Amino acid sequence: MSEIERLHREAVAPPEPAGEETVRAAFRSAGLAMAVKREGVDRLRVQGTVDFDHAVTVLAALHRDYHLRLVTLAASRDGVGVRIDALLGRSDS
């Protein structure tokens, strides 16, 4: 029983909320130019014309690492890329 109590005391703190710069940097590090702006208190709008598969990979990492979930996602072909307009929100809110 003491091992369980110890693990509860050492619980990992939830990740800090991801801000605009964190999300922008995540896309930039994947080589994707996405505009990121805050919408309301706990949501971020992400827009740009990019490679869809790479964008989904970054969105999945943001969900895993920062608990940002897709609220809405609109995607349409735009030349050689895909125009993405996504709204992200905290999973725990």
Sine and cosine of phi, psi and omega as CSV:
sin_phi,cos_phi,sin_psi,cos_psi,sin_omega,cos_omega
0.00,0.00,-0.56,0.83,-0.03,-1.00
-0.91,0.42,-0.51,0.86,0.04,-1.00
-0.91,0.42,-0.66,0.75,0.03,-1.00
-0.90,0.43,-0.68,0.74,0.03,-1.00
-0.89,0.45,-0.65,0.76,0.03,-1.00
-0.89,0.46,-0.69,0.73,0.00,-1.00
-0.90,0.44,-0.61,0.79,0.04,-1.00
-0.91,0.42,-0.62,0.78,0.02,-1.00
-0.93,0.38,-0.51,0.86,-0.05,-1.00
-0.99,-0.13,0.39,0.92,-0.02,-1.00
-0.85,0.53,0.62,-0.79,0.00,-1.00
-0.96,0.29,0.74,-0.67,0.02,-1.00
-0.93,0.37,0.56,-0.83,0.04,-1.00
-0.89,0.45,0.45,-0.89,-0.02,-1.00
-0.90,0.43,0.47,-0.88,0.08,-1.00
-0.91,0.42,0.54,-0.84,0.05,-1.00
-0.87,0.50,0.68,-0.73,0.02,-1.00
-0.98,0.18,0.76,-0.65,0.05,-1.00
-0.99,-0.13,-0.06,-1.00,-0.02,-1.00
-0.85,0.53,-0.70,0.72,-0.04,-1.00
-0.91,0.41,-0.60,0.80,0.02,-1.00
-0.90,0.44,-0.71,0.70,-0.01,-1.00
-0.92,0.39,-0.69,0.72,0.02,-1.00
-0.87,0.50,-0.68,0.74,0.00,-1.00
-0.91,0.41,-0.59,0.81,0.03,-1.00
-0.89,0.46,-0.70,0.71,0.03,-1.00
-0.94,0.35,-0.66,0.75,-0.01,-1.00
-0.88,0.48,-0.64,0.77,-0.02,-1.00
-0.92,0.39,-0.37,0.93,0.08,-1.00
-1.00,-0.01,0.07,1.00,0.01,-1.00
0.98,0.20,0.39,0.92,-0.04,-1.00
-0.91,-0.41,0.80,-0.60,0.03,-1.00
-1.00,-0.02,0.97,-0.26,0.00,-1.00
-0.82,-0.57,0.69,-0.73,0.12,-0.99
-0.99,0.16,0.70,-0.71,-0.02,-1.00
-0.77,-0.63,0.79,-0.61,0.07,-1.00
-0.61,-0.79,0.51,-0.86,-0.01,-1.00
-0.96,0.27,0.64,-0.77,0.11,-0.99
-0.77,-0.64,0.96,-0.27,-0.05,-1.00
0.97,0.24,-0.30,-0.95,-0.10,-1.00
-0.98,0.22,-0.65,0.76,-0.18,-0.98
-0.78,-0.62,0.44,0.90,0.00,-1.00
-0.74,-0.67,0.48,-0.88,0.03,-1.00
-0.78,-0.63,0.71,-0.71,0.07,-1.00
-0.99,-0.13,0.75,-0.66,0.00,-1.00
-0.85,-0.53,0.81,-0.58,-0.04,-1.00
-0.65,-0.76,0.57,-0.82,0.08,-1.00
0.24,-0.97,0.22,-0.97,0.07,-1.00
-0.96,-0.28,0.92,-0.40,-0.15,-0.99
-0.56,-0.83,0.01,-1.00,0.15,-0.99
-0.96,0.27,0.85,-0.53,-0.12,-0.99
-0.87,0.49,-0.72,0.69,-0.05,-1.00
-0.87,0.50,-0.66,0.75,0.02,-1.00
-0.92,0.39,-0.62,0.78,0.01,-1.00
-0.90,0.44,-0.66,0.75,0.01,-1.00
-0.90,0.44,-0.61,0.80,0.05,-1.00
-0.88,0.48,-0.68,0.73,0.02,-1.00
-0.92,0.38,-0.67,0.74,0.03,-1.00
-0.87,0.49,-0.63,0.77,0.03,-1.00
-0.91,0.42,-0.64,0.76,0.03,-1.00
-0.92,0.40,-0.63,0.78,0.05,-1.00
-0.90,0.43,-0.59,0.80,0.05,-1.00
-0.92,0.39,-0.73,0.68,-0.03,-1.00
-0.91,0.42,-0.73,0.68,-0.14,-0.99
-1.00,0.07,-0.53,0.85,-0.10,-0.99
-0.83,-0.55,0.08,1.00,0.02,-1.00
0.86,0.50,0.54,0.84,0.11,-0.99
-1.00,0.01,0.82,-0.57,-0.01,-1.00
-0.94,-0.34,0.39,-0.92,0.09,-1.00
-0.97,0.24,0.83,-0.55,0.11,-0.99
-1.00,-0.01,-0.74,0.67,0.10,-1.00
-0.63,-0.78,0.46,-0.89,0.08,-1.00
-0.56,-0.83,0.85,-0.53,0.11,-0.99
-0.88,-0.48,0.75,-0.66,-0.01,-1.00
-0.70,-0.72,0.71,-0.70,0.05,-1.00
-0.56,-0.83,0.56,-0.83,-0.01,-1.00
-0.89,0.46,0.69,-0.72,0.00,-1.00
-0.63,-0.77,1.00,0.06,-0.05,-1.00
0.94,0.34,-0.82,-0.57,-0.01,-1.00
-1.00,0.05,-0.17,0.99,-0.01,-1.00
-0.92,-0.40,-0.22,-0.97,0.04,-1.00
-0.80,-0.60,0.79,-0.62,0.05,-1.00
-0.98,0.19,0.86,-0.52,-0.03,-1.00
-0.90,-0.43,0.71,-0.70,0.12,-0.99
-0.75,-0.66,0.96,-0.28,-0.08,-1.00
-0.83,-0.56,0.56,-0.83,0.10,-1.00
-0.91,-0.42,0.82,-0.57,-0.01,-1.00
-0.94,-0.34,0.61,-0.79,0.05,-1.00
-0.64,-0.77,0.33,-0.94,0.01,-1.00
-0.92,0.39,0.71,-0.70,0.03,-1.00
-0.93,0.37,-0.50,0.87,-0.09,-1.00
-0.99,-0.10,0.18,0.98,0.01,-1.00
-0.93,-0.36,0.00,0.00,0.00,0.00
